[in-house]
Amino acid sequence: MTPSTSTPSPGADRPAGGPISRLSPRDALLVLIDVQNDFCHPRGTMGRRGMDLSAVPPAVANAELLLAAARGAGVPPLFVRTVHGEGVDSDAWRHRYAAGIGTGERPAPGNCLEGSWGAEFYRLRPRPGESVAVKHRYSAFGSPGFRAALAAHGRPALVLAGVTTNVCVESTLRSAVDADHLASVVSDACAAYDAAEHAAAVTVMARHFGRSFTTADVVAHWRREKPATPETRATSETPETRKARREEVRRDG
């Protein structure tokens, strides 16, 4: 008989019959997608191209609330950022809006170029030891670093927020379901440059791929949980996070 080559599902090592909850601090990972200057700041590439950024500040403010609540409940965050450049952008990617390659049409304008201010995080900042993954396409699951971070955390439930709702957030959520995660989107902690596109994306994600929550829903749930203790923290941290926390304690002491 041919051995199975399938990859175990996230949380597959949980005792038989053990429940998995979308928002439980034991099961959840907060994934913050593309909250970067080029996508969010008025001086970023999207702002300079005239995109409507009005939904971004309130969404990022809600993402800040989510991040604080996650840290308080022992839910690890995973920060995802897009980086583009000659070494990672194929001809097909640069001409994704064109009729073809080599047809004389100009390539799509770039965002978040490697080493640029535009590629830096906007308002949200990872702490030492918290996971950061770089991606080069819409879905974070195309990033080996992202997949490695998921494996390190071993969380079966992903809670997504960031920008834009209808592009990178939705692409990542769809991929999460294909990878056997329970996937949820925090609708008011995401933003798009068009309100109708945002609403349509949230509807599709909630109807076909997962669940939609508000920031108030998630924050209230996480605040009801006990603050992280040494025991619960041990289940929610990576080795790098624990090392950074020990170093903080030594510095403060």
Sequence and secondary structure as in RCSB ss.txt:
>XXXX:A:sequence
MTPSTSTPSPGADRPAGGPISRLSPRDALLVLIDVQNDFCHPRGTMGRRGMDLSAVPPAVANAELLLAAARGAGV
PPLFVRTVHGEGVDSDAWRHRYAAGIGTGERPAPGNCLEGSWGAEFYRLRPRPGESVAVKHRYSAFGSPGFRAAL
AAHGRPALVLAGVTTNVCVESTLRSAVDADHLASVVSDACAAYDAAEHAAAVTVMARHFGRSFTTADVVAHWRRE
KPATPETRATSETPETRKARREEVRRDG
>XXXX:A:secstr
         TTTTS TT    SS TTTEEEEEE  BHHHHSTTSHHHHTT   TTHHHHHHHHHHHHHHHHHHT 
 EEEEEE B TTT  HHHHTTTSSSSSSS       SBTTSGGGSBSS    TT EEEEESSSSGGG HHHHHHH
HHHT SEEEEEEE IIIIIHHHHHHHHHTT EEEEEEEEEE SSHHHHHHHHHHIIIIISEEE HHHHHHHHHHS
    HHHHHHH  HHHHHHHHHHHHHH 
